[in-house]
Amino acid sequence: MQNKTKLMLGGALATAISMGAIGDANAGPMGKMAMEKCYGINAAYKNDCQSPGHSCAGQDSKARDPQAFVAVPAGLCAKIDGGSTKKKG
């Protein structure tokens, strides 16, 4: 019974390691993923930028503000309903 447990744990560990390697392959230079600004998708108080009416990240009380952005992995913004890589309004 111990051999089966060791084999299962070894397989799980190998899978986890290989999935980590796949994730790193999608990252940009120096292991950092390329990010882009995505406007119009923020939740209230979850923006990453200054917008009209406030000067700091996390202060936008309006959800889905077309002038507030959230940083997302490059290419994801176009797939989000209402997301735009350009400011609106």
N, CA, C and O atoms as a GROMACS GRO file, in nm:
protein
  356
    1MET      N    1   0.082  -0.119   0.000
    1MET     CA    2   0.000   0.000   0.000
    1MET      C    3   0.086   0.126   0.000
    1MET      O    4   0.049   0.225  -0.062
    2GLN      N    5   0.200   0.123   0.068
    2GLN     CA    6   0.286   0.240   0.073
    2GLN      C    7   0.343   0.274  -0.064
    2GLN      O    8   0.358   0.391  -0.098
    3ASN      N    9   0.374   0.174  -0.144
    3ASN     CA   10   0.428   0.198  -0.277
    3ASN      C   11   0.328   0.271  -0.365
    3ASN      O   12   0.367   0.360  -0.442
    4LYS      N   13   0.199   0.236  -0.356
    4LYS     CA   14   0.096   0.304  -0.436
    4LYS      C   15   0.085   0.450  -0.393
    4LYS      O   16   0.072   0.539  -0.477
    5THR      N   17   0.090   0.473  -0.263
    5THR     CA   18   0.081   0.610  -0.212
    5THR      C   19   0.200   0.693  -0.261
    5THR      O   20   0.182   0.807  -0.305
    6LYS      N   21   0.320   0.637  -0.253
    6LYS     CA   22   0.439   0.708  -0.300
    6LYS      C   23   0.430   0.736  -0.450
    6LYS      O   24   0.467   0.844  -0.496
    7LEU      N   25   0.380   0.638  -0.525
    7LEU     CA   26   0.367   0.655  -0.669
    7LEU      C   27   0.267   0.766  -0.701
    7LEU      O   28   0.292   0.848  -0.790
    8MET      N   29   0.155   0.768  -0.631
    8MET     CA   30   0.053   0.871  -0.654
    8MET      C   31   0.106   1.009  -0.618
    8MET      O   32   0.085   1.105  -0.692
    9LEU      N   33   0.176   1.020  -0.504
    9LEU     CA   34   0.231   1.148  -0.463
    9LEU      C   35   0.339   1.195  -0.559
    9LEU      O   36   0.348   1.314  -0.591
   10GLY      N   37   0.421   1.101  -0.606
   10GLY     CA   38   0.524   1.135  -0.704
   10GLY      C   39   0.463   1.185  -0.834
   10GLY      O   40   0.512   1.282  -0.892
   11GLY      N   41   0.357   1.121  -0.879
   11GLY     CA   42   0.288   1.164  -1.001
   11GLY      C   43   0.226   1.302  -0.986
   11GLY      O   44   0.232   1.384  -1.077
   12ALA      N   45   0.165   1.326  -0.869
   12ALA     CA   46   0.104   1.456  -0.843
   12ALA      C   47   0.211   1.566  -0.840
   12ALA      O   48   0.191   1.674  -0.894
   13LEU      N   49   0.324   1.536  -0.777
   13LEU     CA   50   0.433   1.632  -0.770
   13LEU      C   51   0.489   1.661  -0.910
   13LEU      O   52   0.515   1.776  -0.943
   14ALA      N   53   0.507   1.559  -0.990
   14ALA     CA   54   0.557   1.577  -1.126
   14ALA      C   55   0.461   1.662  -1.209
   14ALA      O   56   0.504   1.748  -1.287
   15THR      N   57   0.332   1.639  -1.193
   15THR     CA   58   0.231   1.717  -1.265
   15THR      C   59   0.237   1.863  -1.222
   15THR      O   60   0.234   1.952  -1.307
   16ALA      N   61   0.246   1.888  -1.092
   16ALA     CA   62   0.251   2.025  -1.042
   16ALA      C   63   0.375   2.097  -1.094
   16ALA      O   64   0.367   2.214  -1.132
   17ILE      N   65   0.487   2.030  -1.096
   17ILE     CA   66   0.611   2.091  -1.145
   17ILE      C   67   0.600   2.121  -1.293
   17ILE      O   68   0.641   2.228  -1.338
   18SER      N   69   0.546   2.027  -1.370
   18SER     CA   70   0.536   2.050  -1.514
   18SER      C   71   0.437   2.161  -1.546
   18SER      O   72   0.459   2.236  -1.641
   19MET      N   73   0.330   2.174  -1.469
   19MET     CA   74   0.233   2.282  -1.491
   19MET      C   75   0.299   2.416  -1.461
   19MET      O   76   0.272   2.514  -1.530
   20GLY      N   77   0.382   2.422  -1.360
   20GLY     CA   78   0.456   2.544  -1.329
   20GLY      C   79   0.548   2.582  -1.442
   20GLY      O   80   0.562   2.700  -1.474
   21ALA      N   81   0.612   2.485  -1.503
   21ALA     CA   82   0.703   2.511  -1.614
   21ALA      C   83   0.625   2.564  -1.735
   21ALA      O   84   0.674   2.651  -1.807
   22ILE      N   85   0.506   2.511  -1.758
   22ILE     CA   86   0.424   2.558  -1.869
   22ILE      C   87   0.383   2.702  -1.845
   22ILE      O   88   0.388   2.785  -1.936
   23GLY      N   89   0.344   2.734  -1.723
   23GLY     CA   90   0.305   2.870  -1.689
   23GLY      C   91   0.421   2.966  -1.710
   23GLY      O   92   0.400   3.077  -1.759
   24ASP      N   93   0.542   2.927  -1.673
   24ASP     CA   94   0.659   3.012  -1.691
   24ASP      C   95   0.691   3.032  -1.838
   24ASP      O   96   0.743   3.138  -1.875
   25ALA      N   97   0.661   2.936  -1.922
   25ALA     CA   98   0.689   2.948  -2.064
   25ALA      C   99   0.605   3.057  -2.128
   25ALA      O  100   0.646   3.116  -2.228
   26ASN      N  101   0.488   3.085  -2.071
   26ASN     CA  102   0.400   3.189  -2.124
   26ASN      C  103   0.439   3.328  -2.074
   26ASN      O  104   0.386   3.427  -2.123
   27ALA      N  105   0.529   3.336  -1.979
   27ALA     CA  106   0.571   3.464  -1.925
   27ALA      C  107   0.669   3.531  -2.020
   27ALA      O  108   0.733   3.465  -2.102
   28GLY      N  109   0.680   3.662  -2.007
   28GLY     CA  110   0.771   3.739  -2.090
   28GLY      C  111   0.913   3.733  -2.037
   28GLY      O  112   0.948   3.642  -1.962
   29PRO      N  113   0.995   3.830  -2.076
   29PRO     CA  114   1.134   3.833  -2.032
   29PRO      C  115   1.145   3.837  -1.879
   29PRO      O  116   1.062   3.898  -1.812
   30MET      N  117   1.245   3.772  -1.828
   30MET     CA  118   1.272   3.769  -1.684
   30MET      C  119   1.157   3.706  -1.605
   30MET      O  120   1.145   3.730  -1.484
   31GLY      N  121   1.072   3.626  -1.671
   31GLY     CA  122   0.965   3.555  -1.602
   31GLY      C  123   0.844   3.640  -1.568
   31GLY      O  124   0.755   3.593  -1.498
   32LYS      N  125   0.839   3.763  -1.616
   32LYS     CA  126   0.724   3.850  -1.588
   32LYS      C  127   0.630   3.849  -1.707
   32LYS      O  128   0.672   3.861  -1.821
   33MET      N  129   0.501   3.834  -1.679
   33MET     CA  130   0.401   3.831  -1.784
   33MET      C  131   0.375   3.974  -1.832
   33MET      O  132   0.367   4.066  -1.752
   34ALA      N  133   0.361   3.992  -1.962
   34ALA     CA  134   0.329   4.122  -2.019
   34ALA      C  135   0.188   4.162  -1.977
   34ALA      O  136   0.096   4.081  -1.984
   35MET      N  137   0.174   4.285  -1.933
   35MET     CA  138   0.044   4.334  -1.886
   35MET      C  139   0.000   4.450  -1.975
   35MET      O  140   0.081   4.514  -2.041
   36GLU      N  141  -0.132   4.476  -1.975
   36GLU     CA  142  -0.187   4.590  -2.047
   36GLU      C  143  -0.294   4.656  -1.962
   36GLU      O  144  -0.351   4.593  -1.872
   37LYS      N  145  -0.321   4.781  -1.991
   37LYS     CA  146  -0.425   4.856  -1.921
   37LYS      C  147  -0.559   4.820  -1.986
   37LYS      O  148  -0.573   4.824  -2.108
   38CYS      N  149  -0.657   4.785  -1.903
   38CYS     CA  150  -0.790   4.752  -1.953
   38CYS      C  151  -0.890   4.844  -1.885
   38CYS      O  152  -0.914   4.834  -1.765
   39TYR      N  153  -0.948   4.934  -1.963
   39TYR     CA  154  -1.041   5.034  -1.912
   39TYR      C  155  -1.184   4.979  -1.912
   39TYR      O  156  -1.221   4.898  -1.996
   40GLY      N  157  -1.263   5.025  -1.815
   40GLY     CA  158  -1.405   4.994  -1.811
   40GLY      C  159  -1.442   4.861  -1.748
   40GLY      O  160  -1.556   4.816  -1.763
   41ILE      N  161  -1.350   4.796  -1.678
   41ILE     CA  162  -1.382   4.665  -1.618
   41ILE      C  163  -1.364   4.664  -1.467
   41ILE      O  164  -1.386   4.561  -1.403
   42ASN      N  165  -1.326   4.778  -1.409
   42ASN     CA  166  -1.296   4.780  -1.266
   42ASN      C  167  -1.419   4.758  -1.180
   42ASN      O  168  -1.531   4.792  -1.218
   43ALA      N  169  -1.397   4.700  -1.065
   43ALA     CA  170  -1.500   4.694  -0.960
   43ALA      C  171  -1.482   4.822  -0.878
   43ALA      O  172  -1.375   4.883  -0.882
   44ALA      N  173  -1.584   4.861  -0.804
   44ALA     CA  174  -1.573   4.980  -0.719
   44ALA      C  175  -1.455   4.964  -0.623
   44ALA      O  176  -1.439   4.860  -0.558
   45TYR      N  177  -1.374   5.068  -0.616
   45TYR     CA  178  -1.256   5.074  -0.529
   45TYR      C  179  -1.149   4.970  -0.564
   45TYR      O  180  -1.067   4.935  -0.479
   46LYS      N  181  -1.148   4.921  -0.688
   46LYS     CA  182  -1.048   4.822  -0.730
   46LYS      C  183  -0.976   4.865  -0.858
   46LYS      O  184  -0.930   4.779  -0.934
   47ASN      N  185  -0.965   4.994  -0.882
   47ASN     CA  186  -0.894   5.043  -1.001
   47ASN      C  187  -0.744   5.048  -0.974
   47ASN      O  188  -0.701   5.048  -0.858
   48ASP      N  189  -0.665   5.054  -1.081
   48ASP     CA  190  -0.520   5.059  -1.070
   48ASP      C  191  -0.463   5.195  -1.111
   48ASP      O  192  -0.343   5.206  -1.135
   49CYS      N  193  -0.546   5.298  -1.119
   49CYS     CA  194  -0.495   5.424  -1.172
   49CYS      C  195  -0.569   5.545  -1.117
   49CYS      O  196  -0.671   5.534  -1.048
   50GLN      N  197  -0.514   5.661  -1.150
   50GLN     CA  198  -0.579   5.788  -1.123
   50GLN      C  199  -0.688   5.807  -1.227
   50GLN      O  200  -0.669   5.773  -1.344
   51SER      N  201  -0.801   5.861  -1.187
   51SER     CA  202  -0.910   5.892  -1.278
   51SER      C  203  -0.964   6.029  -1.241
   51SER      O  204  -0.930   6.081  -1.135
   52PRO      N  205  -1.046   6.088  -1.326
   52PRO     CA  206  -1.105   6.216  -1.288
   52PRO      C  207  -1.179   6.203  -1.153
   52PRO      O  208  -1.258   6.111  -1.134
   53GLY      N  209  -1.152   6.295  -1.063
   53GLY     CA  210  -1.220   6.293  -0.933
   53GLY      C  211  -1.139   6.232  -0.820
   53GLY      O  212  -1.179   6.244  -0.704
   54HIS      N  213  -1.027   6.168  -0.850
   54HIS     CA  214  -0.940   6.112  -0.745
   54HIS      C  215  -0.799   6.097  -0.800
   54HIS      O  216  -0.777   6.100  -0.921
   55SER      N  217  -0.705   6.082  -0.710
   55SER     CA  218  -0.565   6.081  -0.754
   55SER      C  219  -0.491   5.951  -0.726
   55SER      O  220  -0.371   5.942  -0.754
   56CYS      N  221  -0.558   5.850  -0.674
   56CYS     CA  222  -0.487   5.727  -0.638
   56CYS      C  223  -0.561   5.602  -0.681
   56CYS      O  224  -0.682   5.603  -0.702
   57ALA      N  225  -0.485   5.494  -0.693
   57ALA     CA  226  -0.545   5.363  -0.721
   57ALA      C  227  -0.634   5.324  -0.604
   57ALA      O  228  -0.606   5.359  -0.490
   58GLY      N  229  -0.740   5.251  -0.633
   58GLY     CA  230  -0.830   5.202  -0.529
   58GLY      C  231  -0.930   5.302  -0.478
   58GLY      O  232  -0.998   5.275  -0.379
   59GLN      N  233  -0.940   5.419  -0.541
   59GLN     CA  234  -1.033   5.521  -0.493
   59GLN      C  235  -1.153   5.544  -0.583
   59GLN      O  236  -1.238   5.626  -0.550
   60ASP      N  237  -1.163   5.474  -0.693
   60ASP     CA  238  -1.274   5.495  -0.786
   60ASP      C  239  -1.398   5.425  -0.733
   60ASP      O  240  -1.405   5.302  -0.732
   61SER      N  241  -1.497   5.503  -0.690
   61SER     CA  242  -1.619   5.444  -0.632
   61SER      C  243  -1.715   5.392  -0.739
   61SER      O  244  -1.811   5.322  -0.706
   62LYS      N  245  -1.690   5.424  -0.865
   62LYS     CA  246  -1.779   5.382  -0.974
   62LYS      C  247  -1.726   5.253  -1.038
   62LYS      O  248  -1.614   5.250  -1.088
   63ALA      N  249  -1.806   5.149  -1.037
   63ALA     CA  250  -1.768   5.025  -1.105
   63ALA      C  251  -1.781   5.043  -1.255
   63ALA      O  252  -1.867   5.118  -1.302
   64ARG      N  253  -1.695   4.974  -1.329
   64ARG     CA  254  -1.694   4.977  -1.476
   64ARG      C  255  -1.678   5.120  -1.530
   64ARG      O  256  -1.740   5.158  -1.629
   65ASP      N  257  -1.594   5.197  -1.463
   65ASP     CA  258  -1.565   5.335  -1.504
   65ASP      C  259  -1.485   5.332  -1.634
   65ASP      O  260  -1.378   5.272  -1.639
   66PRO      N  261  -1.534   5.396  -1.740
   66PRO     CA  262  -1.463   5.393  -1.869
   66PRO      C  263  -1.331   5.468  -1.868
   66PRO      O  264  -1.255   5.459  -1.965
   67GLN      N  265  -1.301   5.543  -1.760
   67GLN     CA  266  -1.175   5.615  -1.753
   67GLN      C  267  -1.079   5.553  -1.651
   67GLN      O  268  -0.970   5.606  -1.630
   68ALA      N  269  -1.118   5.444  -1.588
   68ALA     CA  270  -1.033   5.376  -1.490
   68ALA      C  271  -0.986   5.244  -1.549
   68ALA      O  272  -1.062   5.176  -1.618
   69PHE      N  273  -0.861   5.208  -1.522
   69PHE     CA  274  -0.811   5.083  -1.576
   69PHE      C  275  -0.770   4.986  -1.466
   69PHE      O  276  -0.744   5.024  -1.352
   70VAL      N  277  -0.764   4.861  -1.506
   70VAL     CA  278  -0.709   4.753  -1.425
   70VAL      C  279  -0.604   4.686  -1.512
   70VAL      O  280  -0.628   4.661  -1.630
   71ALA      N  281  -0.488   4.657  -1.456
   71ALA     CA  282  -0.383   4.589  -1.531
   71ALA      C  283  -0.418   4.441  -1.543
   71ALA      O  284  -0.446   4.375  -1.443
   72VAL      N  285  -0.418   4.390  -1.666
   72VAL     CA  286  -0.450   4.249  -1.692
   72VAL      C  287  -0.343   4.192  -1.785
   72VAL      O  288  -0.273   4.268  -1.851
   73PRO      N  289  -0.329   4.060  -1.791
   73PRO     CA  290  -0.234   4.000  -1.885
   73PRO      C  291  -0.265   4.044  -2.030
   73PRO      O  292  -0.382   4.052  -2.069
   74ALA      N  293  -0.162   4.071  -2.106
   74ALA     CA  294  -0.177   4.117  -2.244
   74ALA      C  295  -0.267   4.022  -2.323
   74ALA      O  296  -0.252   3.900  -2.317
   75GLY      N  297  -0.362   4.079  -2.396
   75GLY     CA  298  -0.453   4.002  -2.479
   75GLY      C  299  -0.584   3.967  -2.410
   75GLY      O  300  -0.680   3.929  -2.477
   76LEU      N  301  -0.591   3.978  -2.278
   76LEU     CA  302  -0.712   3.941  -2.205
   76LEU      C  303  -0.821   4.046  -2.215
   76LEU      O  304  -0.939   4.012  -2.217
   77CYS      N  305  -0.784   4.173  -2.221
   77CYS     CA  306  -0.883   4.281  -2.220
   77CYS      C  307  -0.985   4.267  -2.332
   77CYS      O  308  -1.104   4.289  -2.311
   78ALA      N  309  -0.939   4.231  -2.450
   78ALA     CA  310  -1.029   4.217  -2.565
   78ALA      C  311  -1.133   4.108  -2.544
   78ALA      O  312  -1.236   4.106  -2.612
   79LYS      N  313  -1.108   4.017  -2.452
   79LYS     CA  314  -1.200   3.905  -2.427
   79LYS      C  315  -1.300   3.936  -2.316
   79LYS      O  316  -1.392   3.857  -2.293
   80ILE      N  317  -1.285   4.049  -2.248
   80ILE     CA  318  -1.373   4.085  -2.137
   80ILE      C  319  -1.482   4.180  -2.186
   80ILE      O  320  -1.451   4.281  -2.248
   81ASP      N  321  -1.606   4.148  -2.159
   81ASP     CA  322  -1.720   4.231  -2.200
   81ASP      C  323  -1.704   4.371  -2.142
   81ASP      O  324  -1.693   4.387  -2.021
   82GLY      N  325  -1.703   4.470  -2.229
   82GLY     CA  326  -1.691   4.610  -2.187
   82GLY      C  327  -1.548   4.657  -2.173
   82GLY      O  328  -1.525   4.775  -2.148
   83GLY      N  329  -1.451   4.568  -2.187
   83GLY     CA  330  -1.310   4.604  -2.174
   83GLY      C  331  -1.257   4.674  -2.297
   83GLY      O  332  -1.294   4.640  -2.410
   84SER      N  333  -1.169   4.772  -2.275
   84SER     CA  334  -1.108   4.845  -2.384
   84SER      C  335  -0.966   4.883  -2.344
   84SER      O  336  -0.941   4.915  -2.228
   85THR      N  337  -0.873   4.880  -2.438
   85THR     CA  338  -0.738   4.921  -2.410
   85THR      C  339  -0.721   5.072  -2.424
   85THR      O  340  -0.611   5.125  -2.407
   86LYS      N  341  -0.830   5.142  -2.456
   86LYS     CA  342  -0.828   5.288  -2.466
   86LYS      C  343  -0.932   5.349  -2.372
   86LYS      O  344  -1.039   5.293  -2.351
   87LYS      N  345  -0.897   5.466  -2.316
   87LYS     CA  346  -0.993   5.540  -2.231
   87LYS      C  347  -1.114   5.577  -2.312
   87LYS      O  348  -1.105   5.608  -2.431
   88LYS      N  349  -1.228   5.575  -2.247
   88LYS     CA  350  -1.353   5.619  -2.312
   88LYS      C  351  -1.400   5.746  -2.241
   88LYS      O  352  -1.380   5.764  -2.121
   89GLY      N  353  -1.461   5.831  -2.316
   89GLY     CA  354  -1.522   5.950  -2.256
   89GLY      C  355  -1.432   6.056  -2.227
   89GLY      O  356  -1.474   6.160  -2.177
   0.00000   0.00000   0.00000
